[in-house]
Amino acid sequence: MRIFPKLDDLSGLVGQEVAVGDWFEVDQQRINGFADATNDQQWIHVDVERAQAESPFKSTIAHGFLTLSLLPFLLDRAMRFEGLRLVVNHGLTAVRFPAAVKAGSRVRARISLAEFKATAAGAHVEWSVTVERENEIKPACIAGLLIRFYT
């Protein structure tokens, strides 16, 4: 866990990797919960037996948008900022899903700072996030995550 005592500590880190998070298991229960929440019940995600028999992955896989929705949580496991009043998700850029996340596998975030703009209220930040899969070469997700920090 990397701790930033002041938001301005980020200003000199543009273009650098700033943190790597802890591994987190994406289990079938989480995948099923996401399927229920989004009404995306495609068999590749929720039918374990069929996926084992018919899927090229030989397993159920997480929804790409489940992986994407884990970004704030994965970042929270990697970094902490002191002295903030509010943190708001402001959007995404260039999202890609190069590889699937099999049920029961673990992922983590590798985070670089793409942009830092100080504002009167705090800062606007773009993180370049790569969601890695444990023991795999291809990442599960690559995205630019836009965040507004309020001090």
C-alpha positions as MATLAB code, in Angstrom:
seq = 'MRIFPKLDDLSGLVGQEVAVGDWFEVDQQRINGFADATNDQQWIHVDVERAQAESPFKSTIAHGFLTLSLLPFLLDRAMRFEGLRLVVNHGLTAVRFPAAVKAGSRVRARISLAEFKATAAGAHVEWSVTVERENEIKPACIAGLLIRFYT';
ca = [
       0.000    0.000    0.000;
       1.438    3.321   -1.053;
       0.371    6.263    1.080;
       0.319    9.822   -0.207;
       0.251   12.334    2.683;
      -0.553   15.177    0.272;
      -2.315   15.128   -3.080;
       0.400   17.375   -4.526;
       2.863   14.509   -3.985;
       1.508   13.122   -7.268;
       2.503   16.126   -9.373;
       6.056   14.909  -10.027;
       5.054   11.323  -10.841;
       3.403   11.781  -14.255;
       4.562    9.013  -16.587;
       5.674    6.744  -13.738;
       4.294    3.611  -12.159;
       3.088    4.649   -8.718;
       1.641    1.476   -7.188;
       0.872   -2.208   -7.612;
      -2.048   -3.603   -5.635;
      -2.630   -6.841   -3.803;
      -4.064   -9.890   -5.538;
      -7.841  -10.301   -5.388;
      -9.809  -13.447   -6.242;
     -12.700  -13.142   -8.685;
     -14.837  -16.095   -7.635;
     -17.988  -17.556   -9.155;
     -20.177  -16.009   -6.464;
     -18.995  -12.511   -7.460;
     -19.529  -13.300  -11.156;
     -23.057  -14.563  -10.437;
     -23.808  -11.452   -8.374;
     -22.666   -9.210  -11.216;
     -24.773  -11.239  -13.668;
     -27.804  -10.747  -11.415;
     -27.155   -7.015  -10.983;
     -26.768   -6.387  -14.735;
     -29.180   -9.016  -16.104;
     -26.307  -10.450  -18.154;
     -26.851  -14.181  -17.636;
     -24.873  -15.391  -20.654;
     -23.850  -19.015  -20.049;
     -20.125  -18.257  -20.445;
     -20.390  -16.420  -17.112;
     -22.897  -18.405  -15.044;
     -23.189  -22.005  -16.296;
     -20.149  -23.751  -14.828;
     -20.797  -27.187  -16.384;
     -21.539  -25.856  -19.855;
     -18.517  -23.542  -19.747;
     -16.263  -26.444  -18.757;
     -17.600  -28.494  -21.671;
     -18.070  -25.885  -24.428;
     -16.093  -22.759  -23.651;
     -12.648  -22.219  -25.155;
     -11.624  -21.145  -21.623;
     -12.857  -24.442  -20.068;
     -14.234  -22.340  -17.223;
     -16.731  -19.597  -16.613;
     -15.252  -16.129  -16.999;
     -15.919  -12.761  -15.420;
     -17.813  -10.185  -17.429;
     -15.444   -7.607  -18.903;
     -17.508   -4.911  -17.217;
     -17.130   -6.716  -13.874;
     -13.363   -6.479  -14.256;
     -13.727   -2.814  -15.199;
     -16.023   -2.085  -12.254;
     -13.395   -3.467   -9.867;
     -10.947   -0.666  -10.762;
     -11.830    1.676   -7.862;
     -11.614   -1.209   -5.389;
      -8.306   -2.447   -6.831;
      -6.848    1.063   -6.657;
      -7.984    1.405   -3.046;
      -5.983   -1.743   -2.285;
      -2.863   -0.150   -3.788;
      -2.934    3.507   -2.715;
      -4.275    5.749    0.011;
      -4.498    9.533    0.027;
      -4.669   11.533    3.215;
      -6.505   14.823    3.590;
      -9.196   14.215    0.966;
     -12.808   15.234    1.370;
     -14.188   13.388   -1.648;
     -13.069   11.211   -4.568;
     -15.286   11.015   -7.672;
     -15.040    8.708  -10.685;
     -15.081   11.036  -13.692;
     -14.896    8.544  -16.559;
     -12.722    6.249  -18.616;
     -10.527    6.353  -21.689;
      -9.400    3.651  -24.106;
     -10.736    0.567  -22.332;
      -9.587   -2.817  -23.655;
     -10.050   -6.410  -22.469;
      -7.088   -8.368  -23.911;
      -7.790  -11.578  -21.959;
     -10.521  -13.219  -19.903;
     -10.602  -13.592  -16.129;
     -11.482  -17.199  -15.295;
     -13.634  -17.828  -12.239;
     -11.442  -18.428   -9.204;
      -8.431  -16.604  -10.615;
      -6.758  -13.592   -9.041;
      -6.199  -10.115  -10.433;
      -4.418   -6.968   -9.295;
      -3.952   -3.416  -10.542;
      -0.674   -1.993  -11.821;
      -1.098    1.783  -11.764;
       0.752    4.573  -13.549;
      -0.015    8.263  -13.441;
      -0.873    9.504  -16.943;
      -1.957   13.037  -16.027;
      -2.169   15.317  -13.002;
      -3.908   18.694  -13.088;
      -4.225   20.716   -9.910;
      -7.594   22.455   -9.565;
      -8.982   24.992   -7.124;
     -10.888   22.165   -5.408;
      -8.123   19.516   -5.503;
      -6.973   17.720   -8.646;
      -8.036   15.942  -11.821;
      -6.050   12.732  -12.355;
      -5.845   10.161  -15.108;
      -4.554    6.779  -14.026;
      -3.300    4.270  -16.558;
      -4.400    0.974  -15.051;
      -3.450   -2.523  -16.123;
      -5.398   -5.330  -14.464;
      -3.007   -8.248  -14.350;
      -4.004  -11.894  -14.071;
      -1.912  -13.998  -11.709;
       0.508  -16.351  -13.534;
      -0.628  -15.068  -16.945;
       1.155  -12.882  -19.488;
      -1.780  -11.040  -21.045;
      -3.635   -8.576  -18.832;
      -7.376   -8.743  -18.281;
      -8.017   -5.030  -18.738;
      -6.170   -1.870  -19.709;
      -7.908    1.432  -19.101;
      -7.466    5.100  -18.421;
      -9.366    5.956  -15.245;
     -10.315    9.611  -14.701;
     -10.680   10.684  -11.074;
     -11.490   13.993   -9.413;
      -9.995   14.511   -5.975;
     -11.465   17.120   -3.631;
      -9.430   18.357   -0.664;
];
